[in-house]
Amino acid sequence: ADFVLVWETVPRELSGQKGSRENKALQERSTTIHRTWRKKFLDKLHAAGLHMEKHTARVEKKVVHYLLLSAPWSVLCYYAEELQLRVPLQALPNQTSHWSERVLRRLGIPNAMAQEVPSLPLDYYTCPFKVNKLQWFLGSDKQDTFFSTTQRHQILYEILATTQYGCSKEREVGVDRLLSEGVFTAAFPLHEARHEGPASGSPSPRQVLFQYWANWRQWNKYQPLDHVRKYFGEKVAFYFAWLGFYTGWLLPAAVTGTVVFIAGIFLVFSDVPAQEICESKEQFRMCPLCKSCPYWQLSDTCSTFMAGRLFDHGGTIFFSIFMSLWAVLFLEFWKRTNASLAHRWDCSEFEDIEERPRPQFTAMAPMTIINPITGAEEPYFPKRSRIHRILAGLVVIIMLIAMVVMFVVSIILYRTVVAILLSSSGYFWFVASASRIASISSSVVNLFFILILSKIYISLAHLLTKWEMHRTQTKYEDAFTFKVFVFQFVTFYSFPMYIAFFKGKFVGYPGNYWSFLGIRNEECSPGGCFIELAQELLVIMVGKQIINNVQEVAIPRLRCWWHKHKLLSTKKKAVEEGGPVPAEQAPWVVDHQLLAFEGLFDEYLEMVLQFGFITIFVAACPLAPLFALLNNWVEIRLDARKFVCDYRRPVAERAQGIGIWFSILEVITHLAVSSNAFLIAFTSDFLPRVYYEYIHDSSLRGYVNFTLAYAPWDFVQQSNTACRYRAFRDQDGNLTLTYWHLLAVRLGFVIVFEHVVFFIGRVIACLVPDIPESVEVKVKRERYLAKEALAENKV
């Protein structure tokens, strides 16, 4: 059997135990409708020529029915031609090779990442299946193995998704609709033999994957991508190929970032402004940070200022340029890898011309139309109505994004209020670290709100996207991805953006402070905004990764334990009642207990948001790529274990790459260049230092005094105390000439930085062709062979 349909019924003797008469009547009515639909559907499947085999099992008070489906040879041939499945013409030696393998071979270094995986799938020249050309295809004499398992699954799913079970006007079509109505509880392809335990004879593909891929001991080995593709299909294989490629590329970024961070540690101890602050004692008396706050000494901030210098030095400029170019190069080389894999896996020409309308679309479209390409009648939804719905959906999204912005504002007010309360509390420890406590606690609150809002929004995005009535699965997924990504982007990055670009920029000066909702605008902490940004990133990025990984490990384990617990209690009851002891469970029962596969969306989203953190804000946290690398090493094996051990087998889907995610990564890369340019120019201390070195003193002596202004006369007269604050203003509170010079330098730097990085990126893009030459040759050879095979037949 290849496919399993599952449904549950309650025996007559147990069904009438509780509930009012109306409830019983309703239940009976829906049970009758479900029974009628199910019978019609199964009769149609029987008429389509499918083989069926039925089994039942008793679980607690329900009877679970398992229907095993398989398709005979004639049905497979008919649908293979219909779906244009590609079949082999000629075998090739599999030329799987990794760029790192080639580099190490040239350098003569033994490769610790290589591993010998048994039963490597062969590579083939292929062409679309035609029944009348059957004898020209490889293995056409062996009907059992001619179509791969995944191809048989695709054919069965196609039959299940297009079979009608009711009135065509009501669009009562397909297994997906029946699943959503609760007529069936599950429909899934069967896994191969159990993933653990001894293999009789040669190991099954699933056992190979468990041993050489989903195993923690293989953490430093290449992934057997051809095996993954053969077992799970191209869509899943492309995700793991991209994840592995990205993790490999994180290695140089992590090494460079760590070196830059270590260099920062050494630079802190020889930093002249840091020494000046720490040795100033009572030289710089600073103005209060709020109305009821005390005056304070700049020397009190010695430790936070030194911590800020760890992230804010010349090395970060180099690292920002490095990471911007790294992101451009990463995408260019992924394009090449994508092209090679798409060709090797026979989906480089997989276009969505043949793509069927989504079953849900079929079920809900109000009218039909003749398709101009195929000439067949198919469901149709008017374009204007769809545009109106998309616009209405946009309004909802904008309202939700406005809600997020309001939430960010409330967190800013929370920080300010907490800092004021702690500063005026009178306890020395609280006063000294008021802003640090406020910012760390707000980061944690922010993280939890983000995670809760995401859950609510994703379910809403599903509803909106369904309502928009997209015709094909690809369009549906792209619309859904775009919605969720925009929202997640705003929720995750709005607070870091505020700290990086707005905090401390609109403060005013003593005696004339600017306020928002009656509360004085936040200033940067005495160590500068850079250290706060680094801390915010670490809390959100590392916190999110830890919570995600715990969820990914714990939730499947708990669910599997619960299933097993239920089954054990059923066995115990059977023994107590003197019934037969249930034998070893059948494979379809075991598979039914696994978790339903819910798509790759969450996996991609997590990685793409991480890519944003390590590129958009990398100037503030050179350690981000290192944390990302450590997380991804765990992530690859975690995801592999989920697919092999915890999930039901997904229906193999074809894909040409990673879809809309690639466009999103390109947008993030462009954003990252601008973001880093502005971070260095306006948030970092780098340019004021360079300016001071060049104009005043190359040793940076007196730099601290240079950055501090004196409080205006009227403020001093009111309080009878002179004090300093960070700004380039004179004693009347007006901006000085130095401020305007620095502004010109900053804007100049942004323009130069962006142009240099984008220019180098363009040059790289021109030098690196999107499709490798070797792949182009293979494509031409394949076309020639397909032509020859069909021409020989004519002769």
N, C-alpha and C positions, 0 to 999 in steps of 0.2 A: 504493500500500500504506500501511496505517496502523500495523501492529504487526509486530514481528519476533521469531521464535523461533530460538534458536541452539543447536546441539549439535556436539560434536566426536567424530570416530571415528578409530581408528588403522587404516591399511590392513593387510590380511592379511600382506603380505610383510614388514612392519615389526614386527608385534605379537609374533612369537615369538622375539625376539632374546635377551633375557636373563631371568633369574629361574628359580626352581626349578619342578619339575613341579606341586607343590601350588598355588603362587602362580598359575601359568598357568591351572590348573583353576578357581581362585576367580575370576580376572579374567574368564575366558570365561563363567562362570555369571552374574556380575553384568552383563556386557555383554549376555547373552541376555535376562535379566530386563528391563534397560533398553530393549532393542530392542522387546520385546513391549509394554511399557507405552507406549512412544512411539507404536508403530503403532496401538494401541487408541485412544489420546488423539487422534491426528491423524485417525483414521477418524471418531471422534465429532464432531470439529470440522467435517469435511467434511459429515457428516450434518446438522449444525446450519445448513448453507448458506453457510459461509464460503468465499471465494475464496482459493486458495493458489497461490503461485509459488515454486519452489525454485531456489536457487543454491548452488554450492559454491566453496570457495577452499582452496588448499594453503598451510599455514603450517608451516614446518619439517617435522616428521615426522607431522603430523596433517592430517586433512581437516576443514575447518570447514563445516558445513551451515547455510545461512540460509533460513528459510521465511518468506516475506512474506505477511501475512494482511490481507484487507479484507472488509468486510461489505456485501452488496447491500442495496438500498433496503428490501425487504420485511423483512429481518432487523433493520435499523436501526429501522424503525417499530415492530416488535413489542417490541423491548427498550426503546425510548424510552418507550413507554406503561408497560411493566413497572417501569422505574426512575423514572417520573414526572419525566423531564427537562423543564425549563422552556423553552418556545419563544416567539418574539416575536409580539405581537399588533399593536403600533403603535410606530413609531420616535419617539424624542424627541431634541431637541438635547442633546448631552452637556454637563452643567453641572458639570464638574469644577472645583472651586475650593478654594483653600487659605486658611486663616484669615489667614496672614501676607500673602497676596496682597491680601485685602480690607482689612487694616489699612494696608498701604502705599498702596493706591489712595486710601483716605480721607485719608491724610496728603499725598498728591500726590507720593510719592517713587517714582522709576522702580524696577521690580522686576528685580534682577539674576538672580533664581533662576528666572524664567519661561523656558520654551523652547518653540518650535514643533516638535511631533513629528508627522511625516506619518502619514496613514491612522489618525486617531483613531477607536477603536471607537465605534459609535453606542450610545446608551442605549435600552432598550426597555421597554415595558410587556409583561410576560410572564405565561403561566399554564401549568400542566402539560399535556404533549402528550396528545392523544386522536386516534386514527386517523380516527374518523368525523367529526371536526370539522376535517379537514385544510385545507379551502378557506378557513377563517377566519384561518389563520396567515400571517404575512408570508413571502413568498418560497417558498411551498409548490409553485410551479410549477418551481422550479430544484432538482431532486433532489440534484445534486452538492454544492450549497453550503447546503442547508437546515439540516442539522446541522453544528455547528462541529466543527473538528478534535478539540478536547478532548472533545466529547460522543461522537464516534466512538471515541476511545480508551477512554472509560469503558465504552461498550457492549461493545467487544472484550474488555476486561479482565474484565467481568462474565461473559462467555461462557467465557473461559479459566479463571476462578477457580471456576466451578461445574460444569465438565465432568468426568464420572467417567472413569477409565481402568482401573479394576480392580473388586475386590469392594467393594460398598457397606458391608458389615459391617466391613471393614478401613479404611473411610473413605479409600479411595484416590481422592481428589477434588482437582482444581484444579492449576493451573500452579505455585503456590507450593510445594506438596508435591513436585512433580517437580523443581523447582529445588533444593530442600533435599536431595533424594535424588541429585542429580547427573545426572538424565536429560537435562535441558537445562542449558546453561551460562548462558544469559541470556534474558530476555524483556523487551522494551522498546518503547515507541512511537517512531516515527521523528521525528527533528528535521526542521525545514524546511531550505531550502537553506543552504549553508555560511555561517557568520556573518561571515567577512571576504571581501574581494574585490569586484569590481564587480557590481552588480545589473543583470540584464538586465530592462529595463522598470522597473516599480515595485519597490522593495526588499521582500524577504520580511519577515514579522513578526520573524524571528530577526535579520535584518540591522538592522532598526529598533532592536531592543533592544540589539544590540551597539554601534550608533553613538550612541544617545541615552541609554543607561542603564549599560552595562558599561564605559563609556569613562572613563578617568581625567580627561579634559578636562571631563567633566560633573560634577565633584565638588561644584560649588556650585549645581547645578540640581535642580528638583523631579524625583522619580522618575515615569516614565510608568506609573503603577500599573494603569490600564485595559489597557494593552498586556501588562503582566506577567500580569494575571489571564486575559486572552484566550489567552495562550500556555502558561502553566503551571498554571492553575486557581486556585481561591479560596484553598486552604490556603497555598500559597507566597506568593500576593499579600498575604494578611493578615500574614504574617511581615514582609515588606518594608515594608508600610504601618505596622506597629507600630514597626519599627526606625527608619524615617524620622521618625515622629512623636516618638519618644523622643529621637532625636538633635537634632531642632529644639528640643525643650523643654530640652535640656541647655545650650543657648546662654545663657539668662539666669542659670542656676545657675553656669556656668563664669565668666561676667563678674563676678557678685557675689562668688564665691569668690576670684577673682584680686584684686579690690579689697580684700577683707578681708585677704588675705595681704600685699598692699603696705602697707596700713595698719599691719599687724603690724611690718613692717620699720621704719617711722618711729617706732612706739611703743617699740621695743626701745631706741633711743638715748636716749629721755627717761624710761626706766623706773628709778624710784628704787631698788627692791630689787636690780636688776641692777647698778646703779652701786655700791651698798653692798657687794655680793659682790666685784666686781672691784677695789674700792679697799680691801678689808678686810685685805690682806696676811696677817699671822699672827694676826689677831684671833680667828678661829673655828677652833680646833683640833678636828678631827672624829674620832670613835671609829673603830677599824678595821672594814673591811667583811667580814673573815673572821678566823679564829683566827691565821693566820700573816701577815696583811696588816699593813702599817705604818699609823701615824696619818697623817692628811693634812689639808691646809689647804682651807677652803671656797673660798678665792680661786683655787685650781687649776681649779675647774669654771666659771670665768667664761664661757668660750666656749660650753660646752654649755648653761649656764643661759640665755644670751642666745638660743641657737638654739631652746630650749624656749619662750621668750617669743614667738617668731614665730607659734606655733600657739595659744598659751594667753593670750588677752586678751579684753577685753569684746566685741570684734567677733565672736568665735566664738560667743558666746551668741546674738547677733542672727542669725548665719548658720545655727545649729542650728534656730532657730525657722523661719527662712526655708525651709530645706530640708525640714523636716517638713511645712510647708504646701504647698511645691512638690510633694512626692510625692502628697499628697491631691488637689491640683488636677489633677496630671498624670493620675491614674487616672480622675477624674471626666470630664475632657475626652476621654480616650481612649474612654470608654464612648459618648459622643456620636458621635465619629468612627467607631467600630466600627459603631454603629447605621446611620449614613449609608452606609457602605461595604457593609454586609450587605444593605441594601435595594437599593443601586445594582447590586450583583452578584447579586441574586435569590437570596439564601440566608438572608434574615431569618427565614424559616419552615422552614429546613432542620432538621428534628428527626430524631432517630435512631430513629423508629418503623419506618422502612423499612430500617434498617441490617441488612445480611446478617450471619450469623455469620461469624467469621474463618475462612478456609480451614484454618488450623492447628487451630482448635477443632473444625471439622467432621471433620478427619482423626483426632482423638484422643478425641472424646467417647465415653463407653462405652455410651450408650443414646439412644433417640429419644423425642420427646414431641410431641403435637399443639400447635402454637402457638395460644393462645386468640384472638389478633388476626387472623391470616391463615388459620387453619384448616389450614395445611400441616404435614406431618410434618417436624420438624427435629431436629438433634442436641441432646442435653441433658446437662448435668453437674449432679449433685445439689448443692443449695445448701450442705448441711451439710459435705460433703466439701471444697467450695471454702473455707468458713470455716476448717476445720481446716488446710488448706494455707496460707491467708493467715497464720494464727497461727504456724505453723511457720516461715514466711518471716520473720515479725516477729522471732522468736527469733534467727534467723541475722543479721538486720540489727543487732539490739541487741548481739550478740557482736562484730560488725565495728566498731560505733561504740565499744564498750568498748576495742577494739584501738587505735582512733584516739586515745582519751583516754590510754591507756598510752603511746602514741608521743609525745603532747604532754608528758606528765610526763617522759619520757626526754629530750626536748629542753630542758626546764626544768633538769633535772639537768646536762645537757651545758653549758648556759650558765653555771651556777654553778661547775662544775668548771673550765671554761676561764678564767673571770674570776679564780678563786683562783690557778690556775697562772700566769697572766700577771702578776697583782698581786705574787706572791712571786718573780717571775723576777729582779728586780733591775735590769732594763733600764728606764731612765727612760721611754722612749716607750711601752713596753708597759704599764708601771704606770699612766701617765697616762690611757691610753685602753683599759684592760682591759675595762670593761663594754661600751664601744662595739664593740670587735672581737668580743666574745662574742655581742652581740645581732645584729650584721650577719651574722656567719657562721651563726648559728642560723636567721636568716630565710631564707637561701639554702638551707640543708639542708632546712628545713621545706618550701620551695617544691617542691624536687625530689621529696621523699617524697609530697607531695600529688598531684603529677602521676602518679607511679607507682601509688599506691593507687587513684586514680580509674580508671585503665585496668582494673585487676583487678576493681574493684567493679562497673563498668558491665557487663562480660560476665557476672558473677554475677547481677546484677539481671535481665538478659535471661532467664537460665535459670529463676530463681525465678518471674518473671512468666508465662513460658510454662507452668510447672508448675501455677500457680494456676488455669489454664483459664478465662480471661475470655471471655465469649461474643462481644462485638463489638470491633472495632478501637479505638473510642473508649475503652471501658473498659480495654482492654489498655494503651493509651498513657497513660491517666491513672494507672493503677497503677504503671507503669514510671517515669513522670515523678516521681511522689511519692517512690518508693523512692530514686531516684538523687539527687533534690534534697535529701532529708533527710540523706543521707550526705555529699554535697558541702558542704552547709551546715555540718555539724559539722567536716569536715576543713579547710575554708577559714577558718571564723570562730572555731574554738576557741582558737587561739593569740592572735589579737588580743583576744578576750574575756578571756583570762587576763591579758594585760598591762593591759587597760583596767580590769578590775574586781577582780582578785585580787592581782596582784603588789604587794608592798610593804605590803599591808594586814594581814598576819599575821606580823609580824617579831619582836615582843617588844621587849626593850630590853637595853642592855649588862649583862652578868652574868646575864641570864635570856632568852636568845634561843630562839625556837621553832625546831625542826628537823623535817625530813621525810626518812625513810630515812637518818637519821644526818647529813644535810647541812643546814646552816643555811638557812632560807627566804630567798629572794631579796629584796633591797631594790630600790626604784626607783633608777635611776642618779642621780647628784647633780643633773642637770638636770630631774629629775622623770620620771614615767612617760609624760607626754604626748608628749614628743619621741620616745621609743621606739615608742609606738603609731603615730605618724605615719610613722616610718621603716619599721616592719613592714608597714604598709598599702602604702606606695609600693613596697617590694620585691615583695610578693605580687601586688598589683594590676597594676603596670606590668610586672613580670617575666612574669606569666602572659599578659598581652596581647601582649608582644613574642614570647614562645615560640609562642603560638597563631597569630599572624599569619605568623611565619616558616613554621610547619607548613602553614598554609593556602596559602601561595604556593609553597613548595618541593615538598611531596609530590605535588600534581597535576602540576606541571611535570616532576618526575623520572619519574613513572609514564608520562606521555604520551611522554617522550623514549624510555623503554625499549620501549614499543609500536612506535614508529617505527623504532627501532634493529633490532628483531626483523624487521619487514617489509622493511627495506632489505637485511638479510642474506639473506632469502628471495629478493628480487629478484636480488641478486648471484649467488646459487647458480643461479637459473634461467638467467641470462645465461651463466654459466660452463659449464653443462651443455648449452648450445646450444638451450635451450627458448625458447618465446615470451616476450617481455618483457611483464610484467603491465601492462595499460592503467591509466588513471586509476581510482582506487578507487571502487567503488560506494558510495552514501551509507550503506547498511546496514553495510558493512564499516567505514567511517569511524566510525559511531556505536558499533559494537561495541568499538572501541578506547578509547572514553571511559570514565570511571569510573562505576561503578554508583551511583545516587542512594540515600543511606542515611537519608533523612528529615531533619527540621528540628530534631531533639532537641538536638544539640550546639550549634547556632546559638543556640537560645533559652536553653539552660543558661548559656552564656558571658555573654550579655547580662543575664540575671536575677541571676547572681552579682555582676556589675559593679554593677547597680542596688543590691544589698545593700551593697557597699563604699561607694558614694557617699551612702547614706542612713543606714545604721546607725552608721558611725564618722565621720560628716562633721565632728563637732566637733573631731576630732583632726587633720584634714587638709583644709583648705579648697580645696586645689588638686586634690582627687580628681575633681570634675566636669570640670575642664579636661582632665585626662588622658583621662577617659572620652570627652569630646567629640572630641578628636583621634583617638582609637582608632576611634570609630564612623564618622567621616568616611571612614576607610580601609576599615573593615569593610563598609560598604554596597557600595562598588564591588568589593571583593574577592569578596564573596558573589555579586554580580551576574555577575561574570566566570566564577565557578565554574559557575553555573547555565547561562549562555549557551554557554561554550566548553569546559568541562572535564567536565561531567556528561552522562550519557545523559538524555534527556528523561523526567521522571517522569510517571507516570499522573496526570492531573489529578484532585485530590480536592476535594470540596466541604467547606466549614467555615463556621461561623457567627461565628468570631472566633478568638482565640488560645488558647481552651480553658482547661485547668486552670492555665495560667501566670498568668492574670489573678488567680485566687484566691491563688496564691503571692505575687504582687506586693502584694496587699492585706495579707497576713500580714506581709510584710517592712516595709511602711509603718507598721503598728501597732508592730512591734518597734522600728523606728527611733526613734519618738517616746520610748519608755521608755528605750532605750539612750542617746540623747543627753541626756535628763534626768539619768540616773545618772552619765554621763561628766562633765558639767559640775559636778554636785554633789559627787562623790566622788574624781574623778581630777584634775580641773582645780584650779588655784590661785585661781580666780575668787572663790568664796564666802569663803574665809579673808581675802582682800584686802578685799572689801567689808565684812566684819565688822570688820576692823582699822581701816579708814577711818572707820567709823561710831562705834566704841567708843573708839578710842585717838587716831589722828592721821590727818587727812584727806590729808596729804602722803605717807603711807606710810613716813616716816622711822622706823627701828627695827623695820621689819616682819620683817627676816631674823632678828634676835635673838628676836622674838616667836615664830617658828615652831620655834626650836631649844630642846631641853631639855638640862639638865646630866646627865651620867652619874651613876648612884646612888653613894652613899658607899662601899659595900662594893666596887664595881667599881674606884673610884678608889684605894682602899687596896691592892687586889691589885696594880694596875699602877703605882702611884705617879704617875699622870698624870691630870689632869682633862681631860675632852673633852666635845664636844657631839654631839647626834644629832637628827634631824628627828622631833619628836613633841610632843604636848601632855601631858607628864607632870611630876610633881614629883621631888624628889631621892630619894624612896623608890621611884620607879618607878610610882606610882599615877597614874591619869588625872586631869587637873585639871578644874575647873569649865568652863574655856574649851572643852575637848574636847566636853563634853555640850551646851553652848550651840551650838557649831558643828554638832553632829550634828542638833540640832533644826532649825537653819536649813537644813541640807542636805535633810532629809526634807521640810520644808515646801516647799522649792524644787521638789523632784521632783513633789510633788502638784500645786502651782500650774501648773508647766510643762506637765504632761500634760493637766490639765483645760482650760487655755487653748487648747492646740493642738487637742485633740480637739473642743472646743466650736466653734472656728472652722471646723474640718474638716466638722463636722455642718452648720453654717450653709451652707457652700459647697455641700455635697451637696444640701441642700434647694433652694438657689437655682438650681442647674444641672440642668435636666431631663435624664434619661438619653437620651431620644430627641428630637432637634430637631423643632420644630413643622413645618418644611417637609417633613421625611421622613414625618410622620404623614399630612399632606395627600396626599402621593404614594401612600402605601399604600392610602388610601381610594379614590383615583382608579383605581388599578390593579384593585382588587377590583370596582369598578363596571364597568370596561371588560371584564373577564373575564366578568362576568355577562351584559353586553350581547351579547358575541360568541356565547356559548352560547345565549342567548335567541333571537337573530335566526335561528339555525339551526333552532330548534324551529318558528318561524313558517313 
